[in-house]
Amino acid sequence: MRRLLADAIGRIRQLDDHEGFLAQPEFADITAVVREVGPLAYLAACAVGSLTLLITLEGGASPANGLPQPKVEAIPEPGEPLTAAALRALVTGGGSDSTANSADGYLPAQMEMTVSTGRFQRALAELLPVLGERLTGPLADQLARSRADRVTLIACGLLGLLPLHAASYQRGQEIRCLLSDYAVACAPSARVLGTARSALAAQQERNLVLAGVASPAGTGRLKFAEAELKEIAELFPPSGSRVLIGMEATRPNLLQGLNGGVCLLDHVRRACVIAPDSRYTPDV
């Protein structure tokens, strides 16, 4: 089985632009992304506490090429760290934490928003200060010392589901969050971020359009899918987007709307980019 998997990976790597498929990135690859987008912050919650690694270009100039060198810093934890168990209780509910009863849980409360927002508001009020004081506040302090004006968050595990950019912490008499002082972006990994930016640069000369599908007829409806899709469509010019919902979400309409652009399959919570010359045909 291992040999078959290795052979399959080897064949995939022979395809154009797939040379690094499933290969571990080199630190030089991460450094290249930092040079392009600014500091990266990796955040994770572990059994005994949290781990935040900040990568900046504060390491001085390289004697070889004169470029700024990367610097990796571990952000010190506060007196009471954010453990994986505490995070799980905050996200899914039903657990206990010394600073929060975690009765509601962020995700269960979010699923009830179509009925009432009260439970979700309580979950946010519990979640955001814990994330801020234990995780993003210390990160903000280090960013200030580094004189950064932006940061890309790469959150691991359950942290990737949470609004870390809005997590609140107190500084003096003010309640602040990362967005108060920094331009904040999120990415699943440095490699994905670098690949996405390269793909975007290659698409600059193309006239992209949006064809969005939400809740096609004959399928179950996802909560918030239609609202999400309509909000995304506003990012495109009126002539460059088509939203397909319910009976309008047919295969011919999708192919006509694509006309060489972006396909957002919001019904299955999956997005894909389709270039004008792509041979991929969505199955609706």
C-alpha positions in Angstrom: 0.0 0.0 0.0 2.8 2.4 0.9 4.5 1.7 -2.5 1.2 2.3 -4.4 0.8 5.6 -2.6 4.4 6.6 -3.3 4.0 5.7 -7.0 0.7 7.7 -7.2 2.4 10.8 -5.6 5.3 10.4 -7.9 3.1 10.5 -11.0 1.2 13.5 -9.7 4.5 15.3 -9.2 5.2 14.9 -12.9 2.3 17.0 -13.8 2.8 20.7 -14.6 2.9 22.9 -11.4 2.6 19.8 -9.1 6.3 19.3 -8.5 5.9 20.0 -4.8 2.7 17.9 -4.3 2.6 16.7 -0.6 6.3 17.6 -0.1 7.3 19.2 3.2 8.0 22.9 2.7 11.5 24.2 3.3 11.9 27.1 5.7 13.2 29.1 2.7 9.7 28.7 1.2 8.1 30.1 4.3 10.6 33.0 4.3 9.7 33.8 0.7 6.1 34.2 1.7 7.0 36.4 4.7 9.0 38.7 2.3 5.9 39.0 0.2 3.1 39.4 2.7 4.7 40.3 6.0 4.7 38.5 9.4 3.2 35.1 9.8 1.9 33.9 13.1 1.3 30.1 13.7 -1.1 29.5 16.6 -2.0 26.2 18.2 -3.5 25.0 21.5 -1.8 21.9 23.0 -2.4 19.7 26.0 -0.4 21.9 28.4 -0.9 25.3 26.8 -0.8 27.3 23.6 2.0 27.8 21.2 2.4 30.9 19.0 5.3 31.3 16.6 5.8 34.6 14.9 8.0 34.8 11.8 9.2 38.3 10.8 12.1 39.7 8.9 13.9 41.1 11.9 16.9 39.0 11.8 19.3 41.4 10.2 20.7 41.4 6.7 22.1 38.3 5.1 25.8 38.5 4.3 25.2 36.6 1.1 22.6 38.7 -0.6 21.9 41.6 1.8 18.2 40.7 2.2 16.6 40.8 5.7 16.8 37.5 7.4 13.8 35.7 9.0 13.4 35.7 12.7 11.3 33.1 14.6 10.0 34.0 18.0 7.9 32.0 20.5 5.4 34.3 22.1 5.4 33.9 25.9 2.1 32.6 27.4 0.2 34.5 30.0 0.0 33.2 33.6 -3.0 31.0 32.6 -2.4 29.4 29.2 -5.0 28.3 26.7 -5.0 24.5 26.7 -6.5 22.2 24.1 -9.1 21.1 26.7 -10.1 24.7 27.5 -10.4 25.5 23.8 -12.5 22.5 23.1 -14.9 23.4 25.9 -15.3 26.9 24.5 -15.8 25.8 21.0 -18.1 22.7 21.5 -19.5 23.4 25.0 -20.1 20.9 27.8 -16.6 21.3 29.4 -15.2 23.3 32.2 -12.6 26.0 32.3 -11.4 28.1 35.3 -12.4 31.4 33.5 -15.5 30.3 31.7 -18.3 27.8 32.2 -18.4 27.0 28.5 -22.1 26.1 28.8 -23.1 27.2 25.4 -20.2 26.5 23.1 -19.4 28.6 20.1 -20.3 26.1 17.4 -23.6 24.8 18.8 -24.7 28.4 19.5 -23.8 29.4 15.9 -26.1 26.8 14.5 -29.0 28.3 16.4 -28.6 31.8 14.9 -31.5 31.3 12.5 -33.8 30.9 15.5 -32.2 33.3 18.0 -29.0 35.2 18.3 -29.0 35.3 22.1 -27.1 32.1 22.7 -24.5 33.1 20.1 -24.0 36.5 21.6 -23.4 34.8 25.0 -20.9 32.4 23.4 -19.0 35.2 21.8 -18.9 37.2 25.0 -17.4 34.2 26.7 -15.0 33.2 23.9 -13.5 36.4 22.6 -11.9 37.7 25.9 -10.4 34.3 26.6 -8.8 34.1 23.2 -7.7 37.7 23.4 -6.1 37.6 26.9 -4.5 34.2 26.5 -3.6 34.2 22.8 -3.9 37.2 20.5 -3.1 39.9 23.2 0.5 38.5 23.7 0.8 38.3 19.9 -0.2 41.9 19.5 2.4 43.0 22.1 5.1 41.2 20.1 3.9 42.7 16.8 4.2 46.1 18.4 7.7 45.5 19.5 8.5 44.3 16.0 6.9 47.5 14.6 4.7 45.5 12.3 1.6 46.9 10.7 0.1 43.6 9.5 0.0 39.9 10.3 -1.3 36.7 8.6 -2.7 34.2 11.1 -2.2 30.5 10.5 -4.4 28.9 13.1 -4.2 25.2 13.7 -7.0 22.8 14.7 -10.1 24.3 16.3 -8.5 27.7 16.3 -9.0 27.8 12.6 -12.8 28.0 13.2 -12.7 31.1 15.4 -12.6 34.8 14.8 -9.2 35.4 16.2 -8.9 38.8 14.6 -11.8 40.0 16.8 -10.6 38.4 20.1 -10.6 41.1 22.7 -8.0 42.1 25.3 -7.5 45.1 27.6 -4.7 47.5 27.2 -4.9 50.4 29.6 -8.5 51.6 29.7 -9.3 50.3 26.3 -10.6 47.0 25.0 -8.8 46.2 21.8 -8.4 43.4 19.2 -5.8 42.7 16.5 -7.9 44.6 14.0 -7.6 47.7 16.2 -3.9 48.1 15.2 -3.1 45.7 12.4 -4.2 44.6 9.0 -5.1 40.9 9.6 -5.4 38.1 7.1 -5.9 34.4 7.6 -4.5 31.4 5.7 -4.5 27.6 6.2 -0.7 27.5 5.6 2.2 29.5 4.2 2.3 27.2 1.1 -1.4 27.7 0.3 -1.0 31.4 0.8 2.0 31.5 -1.6 0.3 29.4 -4.1 -2.9 31.5 -4.0 -1.0 34.7 -4.5 0.9 33.2 -7.5 -2.3 32.0 -9.0 -3.9 35.5 -8.5 -0.9 37.1 -10.3 -1.4 34.7 -13.2 -5.1 35.7 -13.5 -4.6 39.5 -13.5 -5.1 39.8 -17.2 -8.2 37.6 -17.2 -11.8 38.8 -16.9 -13.0 36.7 -14.0 -16.7 36.2 -13.3 -18.6 34.5 -10.5 -21.2 31.8 -10.9 -22.5 30.9 -7.5 -24.6 27.9 -6.5 -26.5 27.7 -3.2 -29.2 25.2 -2.2 -29.9 23.6 -5.6 -33.4 22.1 -6.1 -33.8 18.6 -4.7 -31.2 19.0 -2.0 -31.2 20.1 1.6 -30.5 23.7 2.4 -27.5 24.9 4.3 -28.0 27.6 6.8 -26.6 30.9 5.7 -25.5 29.6 2.3 -27.6 32.0 0.3 -26.7 35.0 2.5 -23.0 34.1 2.2 -23.2 33.8 -1.6 -25.0 37.1 -2.1 -22.4 38.9 0.0 -19.6 37.4 -2.0 -21.3 38.3 -5.3 -21.2 42.0 -4.2 -17.4 41.8 -4.5 -17.8 41.3 -8.3 -19.2 43.9 -10.8 -22.9 43.4 -11.5 -22.2 42.2 -15.0 -19.6 39.7 -13.7 -21.6 37.6 -11.3 -24.6 35.3 -11.4 -26.2 33.8 -8.3 -28.0 30.5 -8.8 -30.4 29.4 -6.0 -33.0 26.7 -5.9 -34.6 26.0 -9.3 -32.2 28.3 -11.1 -29.2 26.1 -10.0 -29.0 23.9 -13.0 -26.0 22.6 -14.9 -26.7 24.7 -18.1 -27.2 27.9 -16.1 -23.9 27.3 -14.2 -21.9 26.6 -17.4 -23.4 29.7 -19.0 -22.7 31.8 -16.0 -19.1 30.6 -15.6 -17.9 31.7 -19.0 -14.3 31.3 -17.7 -14.3 32.4 -14.2 -14.9 31.4 -10.6 -17.3 28.8 -9.4 -18.5 28.9 -5.8 -20.3 25.7 -4.8 -21.7 27.1 -1.5 -24.2 24.2 -1.2 -21.4 21.8 -0.3 -19.3 24.5 1.5 -16.5 24.1 -1.1 -14.9 26.7 -3.4 -12.9 26.2 -6.5 -11.3 28.4 -9.1 -11.9 27.6 -12.7 -9.8 29.3 -15.3 -11.2 30.2 -18.7 -9.3 27.4 -20.4 -10.2 24.8 -17.8 -11.5 21.5 -18.9 -13.3 20.9 -15.6 -17.1 20.7 -15.9 -19.0 21.0 -12.7 -21.7 18.4 -12.0 -24.8 20.1 -10.8 
